Amino acid sequence: MRLLTISVNSKEKKYLAIATGIRTAIISGQLKPQDRLPASRDLAEQLNVNRHTIMAACDELVAQGYLESLPRIGYQVVSVLPVEGSVPNELTEAQQFNLEHLFKPPSVSLSTTDLNVHFNFAGGLPDITQFPMKVFKSHLNTALKQLDLDSLHYQGTLGNSKLREQIKKYLIRARGLSSSEILVTNGSQEALFIVAQAVLQSGDNVAIEQLSYPPACAALSSNGANLITIEQDKFGINPESLEQILATRKIKLLYLTPLHQYPTTVTLSPQRRSQIYQLAQKHDFLILEDDYDHEFHYRCSPLVPMAANDPDGRVIYISTFSKIMFAGARLGYVSAHAKVIEYLANSKKIINHKTECVLQHAVANWMNEGDFERHLRKMTQLYLARRDHLVQLLRDYQSAGYPISFEIPDGGMAIWLGCKRELAGFTAIAKKQGIFIQCQQDFNDSYTACDSQGYQYIRLGFASMDDETRIQAMRALIELLFPSFRV
């Protein structure tokens, strides 16, 4: 009787574990094509299992294409294995995949926030340790109790009706938005992609801020649209620069982050907002307003969105729960004219034709019970204190003579820090030292110049760190930025 060396994983069902062991023996070359397996009785005795278990394992491998069953002979390995090259060989990593020619090259290379670092200065990262998980779990439990069987089927494209109603009420009360419909999305990134699919075609022109949010740029150019950067200054996007572009090019869409410009944190003035809207009317283009962290404004009540003063219905307004809750919630929304939402919903059907039900129902309950806004008030106060703490740290470094510059932002979750040094490649240098940071080149790879005072800029997120961690993180960052500086 031929003995097989078969390793059986006790966590699997016995017949599946035996099938895995035999398949491993085939792939490793212990069993070669057309080799016969021992009789089922002998193999059962060898492995101390029932004969029917062996037969079930062999039948599984017949179904997978590794064995064949021959009358009066039993089971044997097939002459041609189901996957060519199943037997390992010495291929290099570069040789293991040679199908790149079947894929189109990515339009843009996106980096992601690296959480595996000592200090994370990501500008939109909330402090999830402060999220009221116990309270929210109660709303999740309530949602599961309230949802009937029909609710667990595919839901409508627009999103949970209770959540859409709560969002509409909140936007009217907190942001001055009315007469708009709501489309719930899988985060704001899906919203950006849906807008691109519904509005843009190859060759269309999209105007963006000179420094802009890279994932938005990737979504908006995914259909082959051309991205045209509009100059910005310390007050935000420059309407005169936009007007000069419009004199020679037709723009289909303008993408803006007017409340806390991403990444510079500047708030666009009412005058400039009005100028931009008038240009949109004159030259007939849409405005995509990304209001990603509206709630966290400290100096005064935040300016109402541009979508609140939109007589034509040409502003498409998007926002997210990620900065309020946690990024893993993947919950965003679009607020726009009913006809616009109809177009967007049709595009959404192609990529995600229905919607999640449990989380959306729970968030609707969370908002309806007032726990959502209680959490907002708490986090706004906390982030204000953390902004002020970072401001004091930066002032201390300035007083010590370090060549840095900054303006205190009216709101948001980050500070735009000027440094008198070249920052090309600094993101990678910092990462090697366990620090996640984003420099001006990460928001426009051709934007490498210093400003008129000789500064280049870093976006410093402050929301996710407690004070002690922030002290340590700033010390490590400053020492890395200015290694030869001596006070």
C-alpha positions in Angstrom: 0.0 0.0 0.0 1.4 3.4 -1.0 1.6 5.8 2.0 0.7 9.5 1.5 1.9 12.3 3.7 -1.2 14.2 4.2 -1.6 17.0 6.8 -5.2 17.3 8.0 -6.4 20.6 9.5 -8.6 19.7 12.4 -10.6 23.0 12.0 -12.0 21.9 8.7 -14.6 19.3 8.0 -12.7 16.0 7.8 -13.5 15.3 4.1 -12.5 18.8 3.1 -9.3 18.6 5.2 -8.4 15.3 3.5 -9.2 16.8 0.1 -6.9 19.7 0.8 -4.2 17.4 1.9 -4.5 15.3 -1.3 -4.6 18.4 -3.5 -1.4 19.7 -1.8 0.3 16.3 -2.5 -0.7 16.7 -6.2 0.5 20.3 -6.5 3.8 19.6 -4.6 4.5 16.7 -7.0 4.2 13.9 -4.3 1.4 12.6 -6.5 2.1 12.9 -10.3 -0.4 13.0 -13.2 -2.1 9.6 -13.7 -0.8 8.3 -10.3 -3.4 6.1 -8.7 -4.5 6.7 -5.1 -4.5 3.9 -2.6 -7.8 2.1 -2.3 -10.3 4.0 -0.2 -10.3 1.3 2.5 -6.5 1.5 2.8 -6.5 5.3 2.8 -9.3 5.3 5.4 -7.3 3.0 7.6 -4.1 5.1 7.2 -5.9 8.3 8.2 -8.1 6.7 10.8 -11.4 7.9 9.2 -14.5 6.3 7.8 -14.2 5.0 4.2 -17.2 7.2 3.2 -15.2 10.3 4.3 -12.4 9.3 1.9 -14.8 8.9 -0.9 -16.4 12.3 -0.2 -12.9 13.9 -0.2 -12.1 12.2 -3.6 -15.4 13.2 -5.1 -14.7 16.8 -4.1 -11.3 16.6 -6.0 -13.1 15.1 -9.0 -15.4 18.1 -9.0 -12.4 20.4 -8.7 -10.6 18.6 -11.6 -7.7 17.1 -9.8 -8.8 13.5 -9.7 -10.8 11.2 -12.0 -12.8 8.1 -11.1 -12.2 5.0 -13.2 -14.5 1.9 -13.1 -12.9 -1.0 -11.3 -9.7 1.0 -10.8 -10.6 3.7 -8.3 -9.3 7.3 -8.2 -6.2 8.6 -10.0 -4.7 12.0 -10.7 -5.8 13.5 -14.0 -3.3 13.7 -16.8 -3.6 17.5 -17.1 -3.9 19.5 -13.9 -6.8 22.0 -13.8 -4.5 25.0 -13.7 -1.4 25.0 -15.9 1.6 25.7 -13.8 0.0 24.4 -10.6 3.3 22.6 -9.9 5.6 25.3 -8.3 8.6 26.5 -10.3 11.2 29.2 -9.8 9.5 32.1 -11.3 10.6 35.6 -10.3 8.0 38.0 -9.0 8.1 40.0 -12.2 7.3 36.8 -14.2 4.4 35.7 -12.1 2.0 38.1 -13.7 2.3 39.1 -17.4 -1.2 40.3 -18.2 -0.6 44.0 -17.7 -1.3 44.6 -21.4 -5.0 43.7 -20.8 -5.5 46.6 -18.4 -5.6 50.3 -19.1 -3.0 52.3 -17.1 -4.4 54.1 -14.1 -5.2 57.7 -14.8 -3.6 58.8 -11.5 -1.7 57.2 -8.7 -3.4 57.7 -5.3 -1.6 57.3 -2.0 -3.7 56.3 1.0 -3.4 57.4 4.6 -0.9 55.1 6.2 -2.1 54.1 9.7 1.0 52.0 10.4 3.1 55.0 11.6 4.1 56.4 14.9 2.6 59.9 14.2 -0.2 60.5 11.8 -0.8 64.1 10.6 -3.5 63.1 8.1 -5.7 66.2 7.7 -9.1 64.6 7.8 -8.6 61.9 10.4 -11.1 62.1 13.3 -10.4 60.8 16.8 -12.4 57.6 16.7 -11.6 57.0 20.4 -14.1 59.7 21.2 -16.9 58.2 19.2 -19.9 57.3 21.4 -19.8 53.6 20.4 -22.0 52.4 23.2 -24.8 54.9 22.3 -24.5 54.1 18.6 -24.6 50.3 19.3 -28.0 50.9 20.9 -29.2 52.5 17.7 -27.8 49.6 15.7 -29.7 47.2 17.9 -32.8 49.3 17.5 -32.4 49.3 13.7 -32.1 45.5 13.6 -35.3 45.2 15.7 -37.2 47.8 13.6 -36.3 46.4 10.2 -38.8 43.9 8.9 -38.0 41.2 6.4 -39.1 43.3 3.4 -36.5 45.9 4.5 -33.7 43.4 4.2 -34.4 43.0 0.5 -32.7 45.3 -2.0 -33.4 48.9 -1.0 -34.0 51.8 -3.3 -31.1 53.6 -5.1 -31.6 56.9 -3.3 -30.9 55.5 0.2 -32.9 54.8 3.3 -36.0 57.1 3.3 -35.7 57.8 7.1 -32.0 58.8 6.7 -32.7 61.0 3.7 -35.4 62.8 5.7 -33.1 63.3 8.7 -30.4 64.7 6.5 -32.8 67.1 4.8 -34.0 68.4 8.2 -30.4 68.8 9.4 -29.3 70.6 6.3 -32.2 73.0 6.5 -31.5 73.7 10.2 -27.7 73.7 10.3 -26.6 74.7 6.7 -29.5 76.7 5.3 -30.1 74.2 2.5 -33.7 73.7 1.4 -35.7 72.6 -1.7 -33.1 69.9 -2.4 -33.4 66.1 -2.7 -30.9 63.7 -1.2 -28.9 60.8 -2.6 -27.1 58.6 0.0 -23.8 57.2 -1.2 -21.0 54.9 0.0 -18.9 57.8 1.2 -18.2 61.1 -0.5 -15.7 59.3 -2.9 -18.6 57.4 -4.5 -20.5 60.7 -4.7 -17.6 62.2 -6.6 -17.4 59.3 -9.0 -21.2 59.3 -9.6 -21.1 63.0 -10.5 -18.3 62.3 -12.9 -20.2 59.5 -14.6 -23.4 61.5 -14.8 -21.9 64.8 -16.0 -18.6 64.3 -17.8 -17.5 62.8 -21.0 -14.1 62.3 -22.5 -12.6 65.6 -23.5 -14.8 67.7 -21.2 -13.0 70.4 -19.1 -13.2 70.4 -15.3 -11.8 73.4 -13.4 -10.2 72.6 -10.0 -8.4 74.6 -7.4 -4.6 74.8 -8.0 -4.1 72.7 -4.9 -6.9 70.1 -4.7 -8.1 66.9 -3.2 -6.3 64.0 -5.1 -9.1 61.4 -4.9 -11.6 64.0 -6.3 -9.2 64.7 -9.2 -9.0 61.0 -9.8 -12.7 60.5 -9.8 -13.4 63.6 -12.0 -10.8 62.6 -14.6 -11.9 58.9 -14.7 -14.0 59.4 -17.8 -11.2 61.1 -19.7 -12.1 64.7 -18.7 -9.3 67.3 -18.7 -8.5 68.9 -15.3 -7.6 72.6 -15.5 -6.1 74.2 -12.5 -7.3 77.7 -11.4 -4.8 79.9 -9.5 -5.5 80.5 -5.9 -4.0 82.9 -3.3 -4.2 83.2 0.4 -7.9 84.0 0.1 -8.7 80.9 -1.9 -9.5 80.4 -5.6 -9.1 83.5 -7.7 -12.2 84.4 -9.8 -10.2 86.5 -12.1 -8.0 83.5 -13.0 -11.2 81.4 -13.6 -12.5 84.2 -15.9 -9.3 84.2 -17.9 -9.6 80.4 -18.4 -13.3 80.8 -19.4 -12.3 83.3 -22.1 -10.6 80.6 -24.1 -12.0 77.3 -22.9 -15.5 75.8 -22.3 -15.8 74.5 -18.7 -18.4 71.8 -17.9 -17.8 71.6 -14.1 -16.0 73.5 -11.3 -14.9 71.5 -8.3 -14.6 73.6 -5.1 -14.0 73.1 -1.3 -15.0 76.7 -0.3 -15.6 76.4 3.4 -12.2 74.9 4.4 -10.2 74.7 1.2 -8.5 71.4 0.8 -5.6 71.4 1.6 -4.9 75.1 2.6 -7.9 75.4 5.0 -8.8 78.9 3.7 -12.5 80.0 3.8 -13.6 81.5 0.5 -15.2 84.9 1.0 -18.9 85.7 0.2 -17.7 88.1 -2.5 -15.6 85.5 -4.3 -18.4 83.0 -4.0 -20.8 85.4 -5.6 -18.3 86.2 -8.4 -17.8 82.5 -9.1 -21.6 81.8 -9.2 -22.1 84.7 -11.6 -19.4 83.2 -13.9 -21.2 79.9 -13.7 -24.4 81.5 -14.9 -22.7 83.5 -17.6 -20.7 80.6 -19.0 -23.2 77.8 -18.1 -21.2 75.3 -16.0 -22.0 73.3 -12.9 -20.4 73.8 -9.5 -19.5 70.7 -7.4 -19.3 71.9 -3.8 -17.4 69.5 -1.5 -18.3 70.5 2.1 -16.4 67.7 3.8 -16.1 69.0 7.4 -18.7 71.8 7.7 -19.5 71.2 11.3 -16.0 71.9 12.6 -15.9 75.7 12.4 -14.6 77.7 15.4 -14.3 81.4 14.8 -18.1 82.0 14.2 -21.0 80.3 12.6 -19.7 78.9 9.3 -20.7 80.5 6.0 -23.7 78.8 4.5 -22.8 76.6 1.5 -22.9 78.0 -2.0 -25.8 75.5 -2.6 -27.9 77.6 -0.2 -27.8 80.5 -2.7 -28.4 78.6 -5.9 -31.5 79.9 -7.8 -30.6 77.9 -11.0 -30.0 74.6 -9.3 -26.5 74.4 -10.8 -24.7 73.6 -7.5 -24.2 69.9 -6.6 -23.5 69.7 -2.9 -21.7 66.7 -1.4 -20.7 65.9 2.2 -19.8 62.9 4.4 -20.3 61.4 7.8 -16.7 60.1 7.8 -15.3 63.1 9.6 -18.1 63.0 12.2 -18.2 59.2 12.8 -15.3 57.1 11.4 -14.0 56.5 7.9 -15.2 52.8 8.0 -18.8 53.9 8.2 -18.6 54.7 4.4 -21.6 57.1 4.4 -21.9 60.2 2.4 -24.6 62.1 0.5 -25.4 64.4 -2.3 -27.9 67.3 -2.0 -29.1 68.9 -5.2 -32.1 69.8 -7.4 -34.6 66.9 -7.8 -33.8 66.6 -11.5 -30.0 66.5 -10.8 -30.6 63.7 -8.2 -32.5 61.8 -10.8 -29.6 61.9 -13.2 -27.1 60.9 -10.4 -29.4 58.1 -9.3 -29.4 56.6 -12.8 -25.6 56.7 -12.8 -25.5 55.1 -9.3 -27.6 52.2 -10.5 -24.7 51.1 -12.8 -22.1 50.7 -10.0 -24.3 50.2 -6.9 -28.0 49.8 -7.9 -29.3 49.3 -4.4 -28.3 50.6 -0.9 -27.2 49.3 2.5 -30.0 49.2 5.0 -28.9 48.5 8.6 -26.3 51.2 9.1 -28.4 53.9 7.3 -31.4 53.0 9.5 -29.2 53.2 12.6 -27.8 56.6 11.6 -31.3 57.9 11.0 -32.3 56.9 14.5 -29.0 58.5 15.9 -29.9 61.8 14.2 -33.6 61.6 15.2 -32.9 61.1 18.9 -30.5 64.0 19.0 -27.4 62.0 19.8 -25.8 63.0 16.5 -25.8 66.7 17.3 -24.7 66.1 20.9 -21.7 64.3 19.5 -21.0 67.1 17.1 -21.0 69.8 19.8 -18.6 67.7 21.9 -16.2 67.1 19.0 -16.3 70.7 17.9 -15.2 71.9 21.3 -12.5 69.2 21.5 -11.1 70.0 18.0 -11.1 73.7 18.8 -9.0 72.9 21.9 -6.7 70.7 19.9 -6.3 73.4 17.2 -5.4 75.9 19.8 -2.9 73.5 21.4 -1.2 73.0 18.0 -1.1 76.8 17.5 0.6 77.3 20.8 3.2 74.6 19.9 3.9 76.3 16.6 4.2 79.7 18.2 6.7 78.2 20.7 8.8 76.9 17.8 8.6 80.3 16.0 9.8 82.0 19.2 12.7 79.6 19.3 13.7 80.8 15.8 12.4 78.0 13.6 11.6 79.3 10.1 7.9 78.4 10.0 4.8 80.4 9.2 1.0 79.8 9.5 -2.4 81.3 9.7 -4.9 80.2 12.3 -7.7 78.5 10.4 -11.3 79.5 11.1 -12.3 75.8 11.1 -11.4 72.4 9.9 -9.1 69.7 11.1 -5.7 70.9 9.9 -3.3 73.8 9.7 -1.4 74.8 6.6 2.2 75.1 7.8 4.8 77.1 5.9 8.5 75.9 6.1 11.5 77.7 4.8 13.0 74.7 3.1 12.6 72.5 0.0 10.0 69.9 0.6 10.3 67.8 -2.6 10.4 64.2 -1.5 9.8 65.0 2.2 6.7 62.9 2.4 8.7 59.8 1.7 11.5 60.9 4.1 9.0 61.4 6.9 7.3 58.1 6.3 10.6 56.2 6.7 10.8 57.9 10.2 7.3 56.8 11.1 5.6 60.1 10.3 2.6 60.5 7.9 2.6 63.9 6.4 1.4 65.6 3.2 3.3 68.4 1.5 2.1 70.8 -1.2 3.4 68.6 -4.0 1.1 65.8 -2.8 -1.9 68.0 -3.9 -0.4 69.1 -7.2 2.9 67.4 -8.2 3.8 70.4 -10.4 3.4 72.9 -7.6 7.0 73.0 -6.4 7.6 76.7 -6.0 8.0 78.7 -2.8 5.6 81.5 -2.0 6.8 85.2 -2.1 8.3 84.8 1.4 10.2 81.6 0.5 7.9 79.1 2.2 6.7 75.7 1.0 3.8 74.1 2.8 2.7 71.0 4.8 -0.8 70.1 5.9 -0.8 69.3 9.6 -3.8 67.4 10.8 -4.5 67.9 14.5 -7.9 66.3 15.2 -6.9 62.7 15.8 -4.0 63.2 18.3 -4.3 63.9 22.0 -2.1 66.7 23.4 0.8 64.5 24.7 1.0 62.6 21.4 0.9 65.9 19.5 3.8 67.3 21.5 5.9 64.2 20.7 4.8 64.3 17.0 5.7 67.9 16.5 9.1 67.5 18.2 9.9 64.6 15.8 8.6 66.5 12.8 10.4 69.7 13.5 13.7 67.9 14.1 13.2 66.1 10.8 12.4 69.3 9.0 15.3 71.3 10.4 18.0 68.8 11.5 20.8 71.3 11.5 18.9 74.0 13.3 20.3 75.1 16.6 18.4 77.3 19.0 
